[in-house]
Amino acid sequence: MDYNNLPAKRLNEPGGQDKPQVFRTLRNIDLNLLTIFEAVYVHKGIVNAAKILNLTPSAISQSIQKLRAIFPDPLFIRKGQGVTPTAYATHLHEYISQGLESILGALDLTGSYDKQRTITIGTSPSIGAMVLPLIYQAVKSEAPQLVLRNIQITDTEMQLAQFQTDLIVDSNAFSARALGHNVLYADGLVLVCRKNHPALSQPATVENLCDYQHALFMNEAHNLTHLRQRINELFPDRQTSFSSYNMFTIAALIGSSDLLGIMPMRLFTLLRQCWPLEQIPFAPLNSETIEISLHYNKLSLRDPVLENVIDIIRRAF
C-alpha cells in the first residue's frame, strides 16, 4: 500500500488563524466513517467489518482510504488475512469508542441500552424530601445505570411542555391535555406546634386555637382553593403573623415560637426529627387530605426509558 500520496494539510493540522473550529472540523468528516473505523478495528479485518455492517469489502476499503486522507496515519496495516491497527489507530479507538457509546446512550430508542442517563425530576423542597428517597431506591434497584437530578419547580406546565424536566412531583393538578398524571398518595393534614406549647394543655377548640398566631404555607395551586376555603372556615378568626413558600422555614419557626401551623402528616413525621414539633389533635382538620401526584408530558411515554421510570415510581407508592 502506498501511504505517501496523502494531502499536505489535514483537518487536524494547526493552521494559525485558519485553524478550524470544532464544528468546521466535524463538518468535514463523514461521521459514518467512524462507525466503519470501529467495525474494522474491533473485527480485525475489512471482510469481517463488511459482513457486520452489511456493506461490500470495496466500500469498507474506500472508507478506510478516506480516513487515511483525514488522519496523518495509515491506521491499519495488512497482516495475513486481516489487518492490524497502528498505534495511532489504537489511540483513536479509545476516544471514538467512548464517543459512539455516549451517542448510543443518548439516542437509546428501545430502552435496552445500559449506559448512564440523567432523569430530571422537579419538586418543591418539602415534597422532594418526602418522595425522592423512595423514588431513588426504587429506580436504582431496577435501573441502576440511571442518574437522578432534582430541580426546582418554576412553572410546571411550561417545564413539562417544553421538556425542561422529565417529571414533576407536586400537589398541583393541571388541565392541559398534553400532561398526564398519577396520584402517588393522599396525605392527611395535622395542626402542629412546638413541644410544651400552652395549647397542648388546653382543649383543642377553635376558640382556644385561634388565640395563637399562625404560620401560613403559601401554595397557590388552583386545585387547593377549596381546601384553603375549608381551612378558613375551620379557623374563621385565625391570625396569621408569618407566611412562607418553604415548609422547612415554617417548621423551624414553629419549633422555636408559639406559632401554630398546618402541614401534611408525612411531612410532620419527617420534620419532627429535626425540630421539636408536636401534633395538636383536631379531628375536623385531620379529616382533610392533600394529594401528591406524578406529572409528565404524555409524549414522554414514547420514550421507553422514561416510560419505565414512570412505571417504577407508580409501583413504589
Secondary structure, DSSP 8 states (H G I E B T S, - for coil): -------SS-TTS--GGG---HHHHHHTS-THHHHHHHHHHHHTSHHHHHHHHT--HHHHHHHHHHHHHHSSS--EEEETTEEEE-HHHHHHHHHHHHHHHHHHHHT-SSS---S-EEEEEEE-HHHHHHHHHHHHHHHHHH-TTEEEEEEE-S-HHHHHHTTS-SEEEES-----TTEEEEEEEEEEEEEEEETT-GGGGS---HHHHTTSEEEEE----GGGHHHHHHHHHHSTT-EEEEEES-HHHHHHHHTTSS-EEEEEHHHHHHHTTTS-EEEE--HHHHT-EEEEEEEEEGGGGGSHHHHHHHHHHHHH-
